[in-house]
Amino acid sequence: MRTPNFIKTAGLLAVTVVTLGVAAPAIAGGQRGHHRQGPNTEQRIEHMTNTLGLSAEQAQQLRDRFAQIRTTRDAIRSDDSLSKDEKRAKHRELKAASRDAVAAVLTPEQKATMRAIRAEKRRERAANRMQKLTILLELTPAQVASIEHIQADAASERKQIIAEAGGDRTAVKPALKAHHKQTRADIRSVLSEEQAAKLDALEPARRQGKKGKRRNRGKHGERGGE
């Protein structure tokens, strides 16, 4: 686990960076994130075919599985007997089912390629968020280095928490939430009072952005059956 202070500092970016990821576009005047529609089933399959080399048979298998998941998802949305929490839980189950559907169709080589692509995208997003954070908070090189160290440690710890739960994120949601909170506190310890105040000012935009993304997923959430 993290050592006192510096390594314990390891979370600031995870949260700050997440904060920035949504807040920065809003501050820049871009509300487009609230209205962006995710790819539909055919777009997703086409993308996977181009990047992973799906065969026609694999593409059709995914198409059929996603259609089944989409039908179930629509039934959940229209079921007035379910509470909001119950619907959220069922949608999480469907998201897991979508991932399982993909895993069941891909070859080991294709899975490895997909993992590599996702890892690269995560690195790109983190780099972009770090750049925005550096500009908005006017971070020094030393602060950037500290925050990047925090981010790396925090990511490893989150993976460990999830792994210890057998991959069940729902089961460790309270632990992840507490880790997220600690991460934010760790990041703040690297900032000056003025920078921390700027970070706090981003929070309303971050929260509004998260709400907008959830609403958008509810209206346009056809992401390959997710």
Helices and strands as residue ranges (DSSP letters): H 5-8, H 12-27, G 32-34, H 41-52, H 56-78, H 84-105, H 108-137, H 141-164, H 173-188, H 193-220
